[in-house]
Amino acid sequence: MKKILIIPNETGLHARAAFQIVEIAKKAKHGVWVSKENHRADASSMLDLLTLNCPKGSEVTVEVDHAHDTEIMNAIASKIQKGFGEI
């Protein structure tokens, strides 16, 4: 399962924003991923997320390995759509 989203906040996916994703992803029972173009990052790894280099307007895909983690995917998608509380 996956969702395609646009990073809406001015500062993009920076350390505080990545930390918010990691905190949610750590609750998953299976793999949670964030992808940009050809790069895929483990959503439970802040370093992995930051290597995606996602400024404002970047298209990212949030994906879970198992349907049991759909709520996790939706929670991450909600954080992104709300600009990590910055907009």
C-alpha positions in Angstrom: 0.0 0.0 0.0 1.3 3.5 -0.8 0.4 7.1 -0.9 1.9 9.8 -3.1 2.3 13.2 -1.5 3.9 16.6 -2.1 6.1 18.2 0.7 4.2 21.5 1.3 6.2 23.3 4.0 8.9 25.9 3.1 11.7 24.1 4.8 11.0 20.7 3.2 11.9 17.5 4.9 14.4 18.7 7.5 15.6 17.1 10.8 12.5 18.0 12.9 10.2 16.8 10.2 12.1 13.6 9.7 12.1 13.0 13.5 8.2 13.2 13.4 8.1 10.5 10.7 10.6 8.3 12.5 8.5 8.4 15.7 5.5 7.2 13.9 7.3 4.6 11.7 8.9 3.0 14.8 5.4 1.8 15.8 5.0 -0.3 12.7 5.3 -4.1 12.8 6.6 -4.3 9.3 8.6 -2.1 6.9 7.7 1.6 6.3 9.3 3.4 3.4 9.5 6.9 2.0 10.7 7.3 -1.6 11.7 10.2 -3.8 12.4 9.4 -7.5 14.8 6.4 -7.5 15.7 6.6 -3.8 14.0 4.7 -1.0 14.5 5.4 2.7 13.6 3.4 5.7 11.1 5.6 7.5 12.3 4.6 10.9 15.8 5.9 10.1 16.3 9.7 10.4 19.6 9.5 8.5 17.9 7.6 5.7 15.1 10.1 5.4 17.5 13.1 5.3 19.4 11.6 2.5 16.3 11.9 0.3 16.9 15.7 0.1 13.3 16.8 -0.1 12.7 20.5 -0.5 9.3 22.1 -0.7 7.4 20.7 -3.7 9.1 17.4 -3.7 6.9 14.4 -4.6 7.4 11.5 -2.1 5.8 8.1 -1.8 5.0 6.6 1.6 4.7 2.9 1.5 4.1 0.0 4.0 5.1 -3.6 3.5 1.9 -4.9 5.1 -1.7 -3.9 5.4 -1.5 -4.1 9.2 0.5 -0.9 9.1 -2.0 1.2 7.0 -2.7 3.4 10.0 1.0 4.2 10.3 1.1 5.1 6.6 -2.0 7.3 7.0 -0.4 9.0 10.1 2.8 9.8 8.2 0.8 11.1 5.2 -1.2 13.3 7.5 2.0 14.8 9.0 3.3 15.5 5.5 0.0 17.0 4.3 -0.1 19.3 7.3 3.5 20.5 6.6 4.7 18.9 9.9 2.8 21.6 11.8 4.7 24.4 10.1 1.9 25.7 7.8 
